[in-house]
Amino acid sequence: DQQVKQNSPSLSVQEGRISILNCDYTNSMFDYFLWYKKYPAEGPTFLISISSIKDKNEDGRFTVFLNKSAKHLSLHIVPSQPGDSAVYFCAASALNNDMRFGAGTRLTVKP
Amino acid sequence: DAGVIQSPRHEVTEMGQEVTLRCKPISGHDYLFWYRQTMMRGLELLIYFNNNVPIDDSGMPEDRFSAKMPNASFSTLKIQPSEPRDSAVYFCASSSPGTDYGYTFGSGTRLTVV
């Protein structure tokens, strides 16, 4: 049962352009959402998060948008840099601290 | 703190053998999670512990998988007997309630069962 879905396994963008990674969820009990970034041979690392009481959170080049009615969130990276090339996981959790992850999207930023 | 420490980094074993993966969480974190990463399903939650007690093991694929947390600083995930379809990267993560950054992951154990 995939409660968190990332339907795009890969995304390729040009350096300097915007990267938009999408995520959908099915569990209406989720109240906290996170994005993790993963480089090869390393564990996922926290990137940015958003609480369900907000619809936008920004941290430098990274912005996460949450649309609760659509059960959809997205991660925007502007401008994209080659060092952003990684696998990005969307994650969601409910009050019990049990976090569910999507399958990941591999982002490639071309110089 | 050295972060979440997993061992071994790589494990190659023959089908039918027992495999034990190890994890040392961050000191003070009272939640510990075991995840499995595959190409098809991404990061799947296998089991998690709170204060050393297993809370939810519904993600454990079958009886061949077992996990223990004998104390706050150590956990194991055991597969017996192992099968080729168990080949994946297994991650351990720990967390403490109320942190904004969610979980801290280890570097993972890449398991190959031949």
Backbone of each chain as ProteinMPNN parsed JSONL, in Angstrom:
{"seq_chain_A": "DQQVKQNSPSLSVQEGRISILNCDYTNSMFDYFLWYKKYPAEGPTFLISISSIKDKNEDGRFTVFLNKSAKHLSLHIVPSQPGDSAVYFCAASALNNDMRFGAGTRLTVKP", "coords_chain_A": {"N_chain_A": [[0.844, -1.19, 0.0], [0.983, 1.888, -1.168], [1.269, 4.754, 0.303], [2.41, 7.133, -0.145], [3.311, 8.671, -3.053], [5.505, 8.987, -5.755], [5.401, 9.756, -8.867], [7.081, 10.21, -10.972], [9.896, 8.717, -11.986], [12.282, 9.806, -12.81], [13.958, 12.898, -13.616], [15.146, 15.417, -15.714], [16.961, 18.377, -15.966], [18.132, 21.585, -17.133], [21.059, 23.27, -16.05], [20.559, 26.075, -13.962], [17.903, 26.352, -14.566], [14.484, 25.793, -13.426], [13.72, 23.14, -11.207], [11.142, 20.87, -10.694], [9.723, 18.761, -8.487], [7.375, 16.28, -7.858], [4.819, 15.011, -5.634], [2.416, 12.811, -4.327], [-0.109, 11.967, -1.939], [-2.059, 9.64, 0.009], [-3.129, 9.303, 2.52], [-5.1, 10.972, 4.698], [-4.486, 11.587, 7.264], [-1.885, 12.321, 7.506], [0.306, 14.825, 8.634], [2.629, 16.111, 8.466], [5.273, 16.852, 6.334], [8.057, 15.938, 4.39], [11.094, 16.424, 2.528], [13.721, 14.476, 1.336], [17.106, 14.097, 0.413], [19.225, 12.109, -1.558], [22.398, 10.922, -2.092], [24.47, 8.724, -4.112], [25.496, 5.744, -2.463], [25.159, 6.79, 0.045], [23.194, 7.547, 2.986], [19.77, 8.79, 3.014], [19.338, 12.324, 3.395], [18.009, 14.974, 5.31], [16.164, 17.587, 3.759], [14.123, 19.651, 3.451], [11.098, 20.682, 5.076], [7.517, 20.686, 5.736], [4.715, 21.736, 7.544], [1.311, 20.678, 7.972], [-0.252, 22.853, 8.453], [0.608, 24.878, 6.961], [1.068, 26.233, 3.626], [3.266, 26.665, 2.175], [6.793, 26.561, 2.245], [9.963, 27.938, 2.482], [13.422, 27.701, 1.769], [16.193, 29.078, 1.056], [17.277, 28.132, -2.07], [15.356, 26.241, -2.259], [11.956, 25.345, -2.227], [9.009, 24.22, -0.786], [5.766, 23.255, -1.612], [2.468, 22.824, -0.485], [-0.564, 21.285, -1.133], [-3.311, 20.673, 0.356], [-5.955, 19.924, -0.184], [-5.773, 18.647, -2.578], [-4.098, 16.684, -1.885], [-1.327, 16.823, -2.398], [2.083, 17.556, -2.884], [4.907, 19.576, -3.715], [8.298, 20.056, -4.699], [10.353, 22.715, -5.343], [13.222, 23.726, -7.02], [15.288, 26.344, -7.425], [17.812, 28.495, -8.597], [18.514, 25.506, -10.457], [21.315, 23.415, -9.793], [24.281, 21.618, -10.809], [25.222, 20.114, -8.626], [22.909, 19.464, -7.349], [22.008, 17.155, -8.367], [20.668, 14.12, -7.666], [18.869, 11.577, -5.829], [15.601, 12.223, -4.899], [13.498, 11.964, -2.178], [10.179, 11.983, -1.199], [8.412, 12.352, 1.833], [6.076, 11.494, 4.419], [4.373, 11.993, 7.497], [2.343, 10.987, 10.292], [0.734, 11.633, 13.465], [1.818, 9.6, 14.992], [4.471, 9.408, 14.483], [5.375, 7.716, 12.544], [6.901, 7.42, 9.584], [6.317, 7.614, 6.105], [7.615, 6.846, 2.923], [8.022, 7.965, -0.465], [8.758, 6.484, -3.703], [10.882, 7.769, -4.788], [12.58, 10.214, -6.84], [14.813, 10.56, -9.425], [16.903, 13.16, -9.928], [18.555, 14.876, -12.464], [20.815, 17.326, -13.154], [21.908, 19.13, -15.744], [24.978, 20.506, -16.898]], "CA_chain_A": [[0.0, 0.0, 0.0], [1.844, 3.052, -1.296], [0.54, 5.923, 0.776], [3.113, 8.293, -0.689], [3.645, 8.291, -4.425], [6.239, 9.873, -6.63], [5.111, 9.081, -10.129], [8.139, 10.421, -11.946], [11.132, 8.112, -11.488], [13.457, 10.598, -13.151], [13.748, 14.242, -14.141], [16.39, 16.027, -16.178], [16.805, 19.807, -16.232], [19.357, 22.311, -17.451], [21.559, 24.122, -14.984], [19.999, 27.412, -13.936], [16.448, 26.316, -14.717], [13.746, 25.312, -12.261], [13.368, 21.718, -11.075], [9.908, 20.675, -9.937], [9.497, 17.363, -8.156], [6.008, 16.136, -7.361], [4.533, 13.936, -4.693], [1.014, 12.692, -3.947], [-0.314, 11.074, -0.811], [-3.449, 9.189, 0.11], [-3.573, 9.265, 3.909], [-5.47, 12.318, 5.153], [-3.97, 11.783, 8.618], [-0.539, 12.885, 7.439], [0.288, 16.236, 8.99], [3.986, 16.671, 8.358], [5.815, 16.356, 5.071], [9.492, 16.229, 4.283], [11.857, 15.982, 1.369], [15.061, 14.011, 1.613], [17.989, 14.026, -0.744], [20.112, 10.967, -1.372], [23.485, 10.7, -3.031], [24.867, 7.307, -4.163], [26.283, 5.153, -1.369], [24.919, 7.498, 1.293], [21.808, 7.529, 3.425], [19.018, 10.02, 2.732], [19.531, 13.427, 4.337], [16.89, 15.899, 5.353], [16.317, 18.77, 2.917], [13.155, 20.68, 3.809], [9.844, 20.104, 5.555], [6.372, 21.582, 5.83], [3.61, 21.271, 8.361], [0.031, 20.746, 7.258], [-0.92, 24.139, 8.691], [1.158, 25.828, 6.005], [1.008, 25.784, 2.235], [4.532, 26.958, 1.515], [7.959, 26.765, 3.092], [11.079, 28.266, 1.609], [14.747, 27.679, 2.383], [17.16, 29.331, -0.003], [16.832, 27.766, -3.424], [14.367, 25.166, -2.148], [10.635, 25.71, -1.748], [8.032, 23.131, -0.815], [4.381, 23.694, -1.67], [1.53, 21.794, -0.062], [-1.975, 21.475, -1.494], [-3.964, 19.626, 1.151], [-7.199, 19.462, -0.801], [-5.387, 17.721, -3.645], [-3.142, 15.735, -1.305], [-0.205, 16.944, -3.321], [3.12, 18.514, -2.564], [5.946, 19.679, -4.728], [9.566, 20.673, -4.325], [10.904, 23.539, -6.401], [14.627, 24.087, -6.837], [15.579, 27.445, -8.35], [18.097, 27.797, -9.845], [19.083, 24.169, -10.283], [22.762, 23.332, -9.941], [24.715, 20.225, -11.005], [25.337, 19.447, -7.325], [21.582, 19.038, -6.901], [21.735, 15.839, -8.962], [20.534, 13.145, -6.582], [17.513, 11.024, -5.73], [14.815, 12.972, -3.919], [12.39, 11.213, -1.607], [9.113, 12.656, -0.49], [8.017, 11.572, 2.997], [4.955, 12.052, 5.173], [4.157, 11.318, 8.77], [1.189, 11.356, 11.1], [1.088, 11.913, 14.854], [2.534, 8.495, 15.624], [5.879, 9.484, 14.109], [5.67, 6.683, 11.549], [7.081, 8.151, 8.34], [6.242, 6.818, 4.886], [8.37, 7.453, 1.851], [7.756, 7.641, -1.852], [9.758, 5.65, -4.372], [12.022, 8.596, -5.154], [12.754, 10.763, -8.188], [16.228, 10.849, -9.689], [17.081, 14.443, -10.612], [19.842, 15.12, -13.116], [20.956, 18.709, -13.588], [22.958, 19.12, -16.765], [25.694, 21.793, -16.973]], "C_chain_A": [[0.885, 1.248, 0.0], [1.049, 4.289, -0.884], [1.159, 7.211, 0.277], [3.638, 7.891, -2.058], [4.416, 9.389, -5.134], [6.202, 9.218, -7.998], [6.167, 9.272, -11.199], [9.43, 9.815, -11.413], [12.366, 8.946, -11.789], [13.035, 11.937, -13.736], [15.099, 14.802, -14.551], [16.128, 17.488, -16.516], [18.167, 20.424, -16.527], [19.761, 23.161, -16.25], [20.976, 25.527, -15.099], [18.486, 27.454, -14.071], [15.808, 25.803, -13.425], [13.545, 23.804, -12.337], [12.112, 21.631, -10.228], [9.693, 19.181, -9.745], [8.151, 17.246, -7.457], [5.808, 14.906, -6.493], [3.038, 13.959, -4.368], [0.888, 11.726, -2.775], [-1.795, 10.742, -0.684], [-4.003, 9.282, 1.526], [-3.847, 10.682, 4.421], [-4.998, 12.597, 6.578], [-2.554, 12.35, 8.619], [-0.597, 14.376, 7.756], [1.665, 16.875, 8.897], [4.65, 16.015, 7.161], [7.258, 16.805, 4.936], [10.008, 15.805, 2.921], [13.26, 15.613, 1.84], [15.809, 13.921, 0.296], [18.967, 12.888, -0.509], [21.121, 10.91, -2.504], [23.84, 9.208, -3.031], [25.744, 6.92, -2.977], [26.162, 5.942, -0.063], [23.468, 7.322, 1.701], [21.1, 8.817, 3.049], [19.296, 11.074, 3.803], [18.376, 14.41, 4.191], [17.177, 17.138, 4.51], [15.408, 19.906, 3.381], [11.863, 20.006, 4.247], [8.741, 21.15, 5.551], [5.31, 20.932, 6.69], [2.307, 21.455, 7.605], [-0.71, 22.059, 7.5], [-0.406, 25.212, 7.74], [0.926, 25.328, 4.583], [2.306, 26.052, 1.482], [5.621, 27.09, 2.569], [9.172, 26.914, 2.191], [12.383, 28.236, 2.392], [15.768, 27.832, 1.27], [16.6, 28.998, -1.367], [15.703, 26.747, -3.418], [13.056, 25.683, -1.558], [9.731, 24.491, -1.846], [6.637, 23.737, -0.756], [3.487, 22.527, -1.281], [0.108, 22.185, -0.447], [-2.754, 20.354, -0.805], [-5.213, 19.079, 0.48], [-6.902, 18.454, -1.909], [-4.479, 16.614, -3.141], [-1.887, 15.67, -2.179], [0.819, 17.919, -2.756], [4.19, 18.488, -3.636], [7.167, 20.375, -4.137], [10.09, 21.43, -5.534], [12.349, 23.886, -6.053], [14.952, 25.142, -7.901], [16.756, 28.277, -7.836], [18.719, 26.431, -9.581], [20.593, 24.212, -10.561], [23.173, 21.867, -10.129], [24.835, 19.444, -9.696], [24.0, 19.004, -6.753], [21.222, 17.66, -7.459], [21.8, 14.778, -7.868], [19.156, 12.495, -6.721], [16.797, 11.772, -4.617], [13.622, 12.129, -3.488], [11.431, 12.168, -0.916], [8.7, 11.756, 0.686], [6.886, 12.272, 3.733], [4.783, 11.282, 6.462], [2.892, 11.834, 9.438], [1.653, 11.47, 12.553], [1.934, 10.827, 15.491], [3.992, 8.418, 15.219], [6.297, 8.42, 13.111], [5.722, 7.355, 10.178], [7.054, 7.2, 7.156], [6.911, 7.579, 3.76], [7.813, 7.082, 0.483], [8.899, 6.852, -2.438], [10.978, 6.441, -4.815], [11.977, 9.063, -6.597], [14.224, 11.094, -8.37], [16.312, 12.127, -10.512], [18.486, 14.517, -11.186], [19.842, 16.553, -13.606], [22.158, 18.771, -14.515], [23.63, 20.49, -16.848], [25.415, 22.508, -18.297]], "O_chain_A": [[1.46, 1.618, 1.024], [0.244, 4.801, -1.661], [0.514, 8.259, 0.275], [4.331, 6.882, -2.195], [4.032, 10.559, -5.116], [6.901, 8.235, -8.245], [6.158, 8.581, -12.218], [10.009, 10.354, -10.47], [13.385, 8.817, -11.11], [11.936, 12.097, -14.267], [16.08, 14.676, -13.819], [15.197, 17.807, -17.255], [19.21, 19.852, -16.21], [18.916, 23.697, -15.533], [20.905, 26.097, -16.188], [17.854, 28.456, -13.738], [16.493, 25.434, -12.471], [13.238, 23.26, -13.398], [12.027, 22.248, -9.166], [9.505, 18.434, -10.706], [7.835, 18.033, -6.565], [6.523, 13.911, -6.603], [2.468, 15.029, -4.156], [1.675, 10.79, -2.637], [-2.66, 11.454, -1.193], [-5.218, 9.333, 1.712], [-2.927, 11.488, 4.559], [-5.101, 13.73, 7.049], [-2.082, 12.815, 9.656], [-1.436, 15.102, 7.222], [1.834, 18.051, 9.218], [4.603, 14.797, 6.989], [7.621, 17.916, 5.323], [9.434, 14.942, 2.257], [13.891, 16.326, 2.62], [15.233, 13.703, -0.77], [19.479, 12.716, 0.597], [20.775, 10.858, -3.685], [23.546, 8.504, -2.065], [26.616, 7.678, -2.552], [26.983, 5.772, 0.839], [22.616, 6.991, 0.878], [21.75, 9.83, 2.792], [19.469, 10.746, 4.977], [17.85, 14.637, 3.101], [18.284, 17.675, 4.537], [15.884, 21.004, 3.672], [11.572, 18.883, 3.833], [8.996, 22.343, 5.386], [5.04, 19.736, 6.58], [2.212, 22.29, 6.705], [-1.695, 22.345, 6.819], [-0.927, 26.327, 7.716], [0.628, 24.154, 4.364], [2.436, 25.713, 0.306], [5.403, 27.653, 3.642], [9.383, 26.129, 1.267], [12.444, 28.689, 3.535], [16.159, 26.86, 0.625], [15.563, 29.526, -1.769], [15.152, 26.427, -4.472], [13.043, 26.364, -0.533], [9.697, 23.814, -2.873], [6.368, 24.623, 0.054], [3.715, 21.39, -1.692], [-0.358, 23.278, -0.125], [-2.844, 19.237, -1.315], [-5.492, 17.883, 0.574], [-7.678, 17.529, -2.148], [-4.13, 15.704, -3.893], [-1.464, 14.604, -2.625], [0.467, 18.969, -2.219], [4.351, 17.507, -4.362], [7.066, 21.171, -3.203], [10.251, 20.862, -6.614], [12.652, 24.288, -4.929], [14.899, 24.876, -9.102], [16.693, 28.736, -6.696], [19.387, 26.242, -8.564], [21.067, 24.938, -11.434], [22.477, 20.969, -9.654], [24.577, 18.24, -9.667], [23.959, 18.251, -5.78], [20.221, 17.07, -7.05], [22.835, 14.569, -7.236], [18.385, 12.829, -7.62], [17.333, 11.932, -3.52], [12.846, 11.648, -4.313], [11.836, 13.043, -0.15], [8.647, 10.535, 0.542], [6.757, 13.494, 3.675], [5.015, 10.074, 6.519], [2.438, 12.95, 9.187], [2.852, 11.408, 12.825], [2.687, 11.095, 16.427], [4.683, 7.463, 15.574], [7.491, 8.253, 12.864], [4.696, 7.809, 9.67], [7.669, 6.134, 7.178], [6.789, 8.8, 3.656], [7.213, 6.022, 0.305], [9.891, 6.579, -1.763], [11.999, 5.856, -5.178], [11.411, 8.397, -7.465], [14.811, 11.82, -7.567], [15.85, 12.173, -11.652], [19.473, 14.257, -10.498], [18.973, 16.953, -14.382], [23.286, 18.495, -14.108], [22.95, 21.516, -16.866], [25.933, 23.601, -18.53]]}, "seq_chain_B": "DAGVIQSPRHEVTEMGQEVTLRCKPISGHDYLFWYRQTMMRGLELLIYFNNNVPIDDSGMPEDRFSAKMPNASFSTLKIQPSEPRDSAVYFCASSSPGTDYGYTFGSGTRLTVV", "coords_chain_B": {"N_chain_B": [[28.54, 13.824, 17.688], [28.614, 10.688, 15.977], [26.631, 10.096, 14.239], [24.114, 7.918, 12.767], [25.104, 4.641, 12.803], [25.821, 2.016, 10.694], [26.435, -1.431, 10.098], [27.408, -4.404, 8.315], [28.844, -2.377, 5.606], [28.646, -3.48, 3.135], [27.353, -6.596, 2.094], [27.695, -9.792, 0.982], [26.171, -12.774, 0.329], [25.358, -16.262, 0.292], [22.427, -17.807, -0.995], [20.119, -18.977, 1.373], [21.697, -18.697, 3.571], [22.196, -17.227, 6.832], [21.745, -13.812, 7.589], [22.882, -10.944, 9.257], [22.21, -7.685, 10.042], [23.432, -4.626, 11.363], [22.892, -1.891, 13.64], [23.589, 1.233, 15.078], [22.023, 3.642, 16.817], [21.623, 7.271, 17.012], [22.735, 8.7, 19.989], [20.396, 9.235, 22.529], [18.24, 9.434, 20.872], [15.003, 8.156, 20.68], [13.533, 6.688, 18.949], [13.778, 4.119, 16.539], [14.27, 2.991, 13.264], [13.88, 0.622, 10.654], [14.491, 0.443, 7.253], [13.964, -0.607, 3.866], [15.401, -0.28, 0.718], [14.376, -0.434, -2.553], [14.403, -0.601, -6.156], [11.884, -0.631, -7.252], [10.013, -0.03, -5.215], [11.008, 1.976, -3.693], [11.735, 3.495, -0.586], [10.91, 1.365, 1.881], [9.201, 0.941, 4.88], [10.152, -1.289, 7.322], [10.139, -2.054, 10.074], [9.639, -0.48, 13.26], [10.949, 0.855, 16.321], [10.221, 2.046, 19.599], [11.722, 3.409, 22.308], [13.127, 0.991, 22.593], [11.205, -0.916, 22.219], [9.375, -2.915, 20.004], [7.133, -1.387, 17.8], [5.64, -1.352, 15.417], [5.571, -3.823, 13.159], [4.559, -4.448, 10.756], [5.498, -4.1, 8.228], [7.45, -5.935, 7.785], [8.557, -8.354, 5.592], [8.183, -11.19, 5.68], [8.21, -14.196, 7.678], [10.858, -14.819, 7.707], [12.285, -12.642, 8.289], [13.523, -10.833, 11.044], [13.735, -8.587, 13.817], [15.562, -6.974, 16.4], [15.975, -5.06, 19.403], [17.966, -4.845, 21.747], [18.973, -2.969, 23.538], [19.232, 0.619, 24.107], [21.177, 1.46, 22.37], [21.639, -0.211, 20.251], [20.677, -2.231, 17.506], [19.444, -5.008, 15.627], [18.853, -6.495, 12.446], [17.703, -9.381, 11.146], [17.932, -11.89, 8.69], [16.762, -14.962, 7.843], [16.134, -18.0, 6.373], [18.228, -16.419, 3.912], [17.246, -15.022, 0.734], [17.565, -14.586, -2.855], [15.825, -12.48, -3.645], [15.841, -10.818, -1.505], [17.854, -9.081, -1.838], [18.978, -5.838, -1.598], [19.217, -2.401, -0.503], [19.571, -1.745, 2.851], [18.407, 0.409, 5.257], [18.981, 2.013, 8.34], [17.443, 4.182, 10.654], [17.21, 6.88, 12.992], [15.359, 8.805, 15.413], [14.099, 11.642, 17.26], [11.253, 12.721, 19.004], [9.6, 15.695, 17.899], [11.58, 16.949, 16.493], [12.473, 18.97, 13.702], [13.63, 17.929, 11.457], [12.995, 15.345, 10.986], [14.032, 12.117, 10.411], [17.298, 10.732, 11.069], [19.431, 9.162, 8.964], [21.384, 6.163, 8.595], [24.251, 5.096, 6.653], [23.568, 2.889, 5.278], [23.26, -0.639, 4.409], [24.362, -2.577, 1.863], [22.953, -5.33, 0.603], [23.586, -8.347, -0.971], [22.324, -11.243, -2.226], [23.239, -14.263, -3.424]], "CA_chain_B": [[27.963, 12.488, 17.496], [29.019, 10.129, 14.688], [25.465, 9.797, 13.436], [23.638, 6.545, 12.816], [26.167, 3.793, 12.267], [25.369, 0.702, 10.254], [27.465, -2.368, 9.637], [28.494, -3.956, 7.444], [28.42, -1.528, 4.494], [28.289, -4.391, 2.052], [27.273, -7.998, 2.507], [27.369, -10.727, -0.09], [25.975, -14.071, 0.957], [24.693, -17.252, -0.545], [21.039, -18.116, -0.68], [19.958, -19.94, 2.45], [22.51, -18.319, 4.726], [21.664, -16.21, 7.741], [22.385, -12.498, 7.479], [22.559, -10.035, 10.357], [22.584, -6.288, 9.833], [23.535, -3.98, 12.667], [22.658, -0.445, 13.654], [23.763, 2.0, 16.321], [21.343, 4.923, 16.6], [22.18, 8.446, 17.676], [22.468, 8.691, 21.423], [19.303, 10.112, 22.933], [17.075, 9.215, 20.017], [14.25, 7.039, 21.242], [12.899, 5.92, 17.879], [14.68, 3.496, 15.578], [13.518, 2.488, 12.118], [14.566, -0.138, 9.608], [13.897, 0.605, 5.933], [14.591, -1.308, 2.755], [15.269, 0.478, -0.516], [14.429, -1.169, -3.811], [14.113, 0.256, -7.298], [10.45, -0.597, -7.542], [9.163, 0.476, -4.133], [11.663, 3.049, -2.965], [12.046, 3.213, 0.823], [9.816, 0.689, 2.57], [9.381, 0.765, 6.318], [10.044, -2.69, 7.732], [9.776, -2.129, 11.486], [10.237, 0.567, 14.064], [10.989, 0.691, 17.769], [10.186, 3.216, 20.456], [12.3, 3.014, 23.601], [13.562, -0.395, 22.464], [10.052, -1.804, 22.084], [8.842, -2.886, 18.638], [5.809, -0.768, 17.753], [4.929, -1.749, 14.204], [6.403, -4.674, 12.3], [3.698, -4.876, 9.654], [6.24, -4.02, 6.977], [8.386, -7.057, 7.656], [8.0, -9.107, 4.475], [7.751, -12.535, 6.028], [8.788, -14.683, 8.934], [12.315, -14.961, 7.595], [12.859, -11.393, 8.793], [13.275, -10.517, 12.451], [14.525, -7.459, 14.3], [15.626, -6.837, 17.852], [16.664, -3.887, 19.942], [18.209, -5.243, 23.136], [19.206, -1.777, 24.36], [19.006, 1.889, 23.401], [22.271, 1.813, 21.471], [21.953, -1.279, 19.309], [19.573, -2.984, 16.93], [19.807, -5.926, 14.549], [17.851, -7.004, 11.513], [18.2, -10.687, 10.743], [17.197, -12.59, 7.637], [17.137, -16.365, 7.909], [17.262, -17.997, 5.453], [18.184, -15.335, 2.928], [16.884, -15.38, -0.636], [18.022, -13.543, -3.797], [14.917, -11.328, -3.695], [16.124, -9.94, -0.366], [18.93, -8.172, -2.224], [18.509, -4.453, -1.525], [19.952, -1.609, 0.485], [18.811, -1.655, 4.094], [18.77, 1.602, 6.024], [18.526, 2.222, 9.703], [17.302, 5.603, 10.949], [16.73, 7.147, 14.343], [14.783, 10.137, 15.557], [13.577, 12.045, 18.545], [10.036, 13.493, 18.726], [9.66, 17.146, 17.945], [12.619, 17.545, 15.648], [11.94, 19.386, 12.412], [14.291, 17.292, 10.331], [12.585, 13.956, 10.802], [14.933, 11.047, 10.791], [18.683, 10.697, 10.635], [19.683, 7.844, 8.395], [22.722, 5.635, 8.42], [24.705, 5.023, 5.265], [22.966, 1.73, 4.641], [23.975, -1.885, 4.134], [23.963, -3.144, 0.566], [22.925, -6.787, 0.717], [23.451, -9.121, -2.201], [22.16, -12.67, -1.965], [23.47, -14.944, -4.709]], "C_chain_B": [[28.305, 11.993, 16.096], [27.828, 9.847, 13.795], [25.018, 8.367, 13.632], [24.678, 5.661, 12.123], [25.613, 2.416, 11.932], [26.565, -0.149, 9.846], [26.822, -3.687, 9.26], [27.987, -3.001, 6.365], [27.964, -2.363, 3.311], [28.287, -5.815, 2.595], [26.872, -8.814, 1.295], [27.274, -12.105, 0.54], [25.267, -15.007, -0.008], [23.264, -17.502, -0.068], [20.983, -19.199, 0.406], [20.746, -19.61, 3.704], [21.789, -17.291, 5.583], [22.459, -14.924, 7.577], [21.944, -11.638, 8.65], [23.11, -8.657, 10.048], [22.511, -5.578, 11.163], [23.383, -2.471, 12.559], [22.888, 0.116, 15.048], [23.111, 3.354, 16.101], [22.085, 6.073, 17.27], [21.773, 8.422, 19.148], [21.377, 9.698, 21.76], [18.073, 10.0, 22.048], [16.305, 8.007, 20.537], [13.426, 6.273, 20.215], [13.973, 5.352, 16.96], [13.851, 2.806, 14.509], [14.436, 1.659, 11.219], [13.773, 0.025, 8.303], [14.658, -0.261, 4.933], [14.346, -0.489, 1.494], [15.395, -0.454, -1.712], [14.053, -0.218, -4.943], [12.611, 0.434, -7.472], [9.653, 0.144, -6.471], [9.808, 1.587, -3.32], [11.993, 2.627, -1.55], [10.807, 2.624, 1.5], [10.144, 0.568, 4.05], [9.17, -0.7, 6.676], [9.517, -2.791, 9.165], [10.305, -0.883, 12.174], [10.034, 0.311, 15.553], [10.843, 2.06, 18.434], [10.666, 2.775, 21.824], [12.558, 1.508, 23.653], [12.422, -1.378, 22.261], [9.553, -1.753, 20.644], [7.402, -2.382, 18.627], [4.996, -1.276, 16.561], [5.878, -2.563, 13.336], [5.615, -5.151, 11.088], [4.403, -4.822, 8.302], [7.242, -5.132, 6.778], [7.808, -8.035, 6.633], [7.472, -10.487, 4.85], [8.53, -12.99, 7.251], [10.3, -14.857, 8.872], [13.026, -13.729, 8.151], [12.514, -11.232, 10.276], [14.184, -9.366, 12.859], [14.453, -7.407, 15.817], [16.297, -5.527, 18.211], [16.89, -4.163, 21.429], [18.498, -4.077, 24.086], [19.118, -0.534, 23.489], [20.078, 2.199, 22.367], [22.556, 0.752, 20.417], [20.692, -1.966, 18.815], [20.115, -3.897, 15.836], [18.595, -6.259, 13.707], [18.419, -8.297, 10.95], [17.303, -11.281, 9.66], [17.686, -14.036, 7.637], [15.985, -17.246, 7.453], [17.126, -16.885, 4.425], [17.862, -15.889, 1.542], [17.352, -14.268, -1.574], [17.121, -12.316, -3.834], [15.063, -10.406, -2.491], [17.229, -8.934, -0.697], [18.384, -6.748, -2.332], [19.489, -3.684, -0.653], [19.049, -1.43, 1.701], [19.333, -0.465, 4.904], [18.193, 1.524, 7.427], [18.436, 3.736, 9.904], [16.868, 5.752, 12.401], [16.197, 8.569, 14.413], [14.369, 10.373, 16.998], [12.359, 12.906, 18.282], [10.278, 14.991, 18.787], [10.747, 17.766, 17.107], [12.038, 17.855, 14.277], [12.481, 18.575, 11.247], [13.957, 15.812, 10.195], [13.64, 12.995, 11.287], [16.36, 11.34, 10.354], [18.982, 9.276, 10.187], [21.151, 7.46, 8.495], [23.057, 5.552, 6.939], [24.204, 3.783, 4.541], [23.875, 0.526, 4.547], [23.455, -2.418, 2.812], [24.079, -4.658, 0.661], [22.724, -7.406, -0.654], [23.386, -10.591, -1.837], [22.25, -13.399, -3.306], [23.048, -16.421, -4.635]], "O_chain_B": [[28.293, 12.766, 15.138], [28.018, 9.389, 12.668], [25.479, 7.68, 14.544], [25.071, 5.924, 10.986], [25.017, 1.744, 12.774], [27.561, 0.349, 9.323], [25.793, -4.056, 9.826], [26.774, -2.839, 6.233], [27.032, -2.006, 2.59], [29.108, -6.182, 3.436], [25.845, -8.561, 0.665], [28.205, -12.548, 1.212], [24.662, -14.58, -0.991], [22.961, -17.412, 1.122], [21.705, -20.195, 0.353], [20.497, -20.172, 4.77], [20.895, -16.583, 5.119], [23.683, -14.944, 7.444], [20.763, -11.609, 8.994], [24.308, -8.48, 9.824], [21.653, -5.874, 11.994], [23.699, -1.863, 11.536], [22.447, -0.444, 16.052], [23.589, 4.141, 15.284], [23.053, 5.863, 18.001], [20.621, 8.159, 19.491], [21.422, 10.853, 21.338], [16.985, 10.426, 22.435], [16.892, 6.958, 20.803], [12.711, 5.331, 20.557], [14.954, 6.025, 16.644], [12.866, 2.13, 14.803], [15.616, 1.97, 11.056], [12.567, -0.218, 8.251], [15.826, -0.596, 5.128], [13.224, -0.056, 1.233], [16.387, -1.167, -1.863], [13.459, 0.836, -4.713], [12.136, 1.521, -7.799], [8.713, 0.87, -6.794], [9.215, 2.082, -2.361], [12.481, 1.518, -1.331], [9.792, 3.301, 1.668], [11.238, 0.142, 4.421], [8.128, -1.278, 6.366], [8.565, -3.524, 9.434], [11.294, -0.296, 11.736], [9.086, -0.351, 15.973], [11.281, 3.081, 17.905], [10.087, 1.875, 22.433], [12.241, 0.845, 24.641], [12.669, -2.578, 22.141], [9.329, -0.666, 20.109], [6.554, -2.892, 19.359], [3.813, -1.587, 16.69], [6.875, -2.04, 12.838], [5.972, -6.151, 10.466], [3.948, -5.438, 7.338], [7.825, -5.254, 5.701], [6.679, -8.498, 6.796], [6.414, -10.895, 4.373], [9.382, -12.275, 7.78], [10.944, -15.026, 9.907], [14.221, -13.77, 8.446], [11.382, -11.462, 10.7], [15.271, -9.195, 12.309], [13.44, -7.745, 16.429], [17.073, -4.965, 17.439], [16.087, -3.756, 22.268], [18.29, -4.189, 25.294], [18.95, -0.63, 22.273], [19.905, 3.114, 21.562], [23.593, 0.8, 19.756], [19.77, -2.247, 19.581], [21.122, -3.589, 15.199], [17.465, -6.297, 14.193], [19.492, -8.302, 10.346], [16.077, -11.181, 9.719], [18.874, -14.299, 7.454], [14.936, -17.241, 8.097], [16.014, -16.462, 4.109], [18.156, -17.04, 1.22], [17.519, -13.128, -1.141], [17.614, -11.206, -4.036], [14.47, -9.328, -2.461], [17.501, -8.032, 0.095], [17.437, -6.494, -3.075], [20.457, -4.241, -0.135], [17.899, -1.01, 1.577], [20.525, -0.353, 5.19], [17.084, 1.04, 7.653], [19.263, 4.483, 9.382], [16.238, 4.859, 12.967], [16.533, 9.421, 13.59], [14.299, 9.461, 17.821], [12.415, 13.764, 17.402], [11.051, 15.485, 19.607], [10.834, 18.991, 17.015], [11.216, 17.103, 13.754], [11.874, 18.531, 10.177], [14.562, 15.106, 9.388], [14.083, 13.057, 12.434], [16.6, 12.088, 9.407], [18.807, 8.318, 10.94], [22.039, 8.313, 8.481], [22.241, 5.896, 6.083], [24.394, 3.644, 3.332], [25.099, 0.645, 4.598], [22.261, -2.677, 2.658], [25.178, -5.198, 0.784], [21.814, -7.037, -1.397], [24.301, -11.12, -1.206], [21.438, -13.176, -4.203], [23.17, -17.148, -5.62]]}, "name": "protein", "num_of_chains": 2, "seq": "DQQVKQNSPSLSVQEGRISILNCDYTNSMFDYFLWYKKYPAEGPTFLISISSIKDKNEDGRFTVFLNKSAKHLSLHIVPSQPGDSAVYFCAASALNNDMRFGAGTRLTVKPDAGVIQSPRHEVTEMGQEVTLRCKPISGHDYLFWYRQTMMRGLELLIYFNNNVPIDDSGMPEDRFSAKMPNASFSTLKIQPSEPRDSAVYFCASSSPGTDYGYTFGSGTRLTVV"}
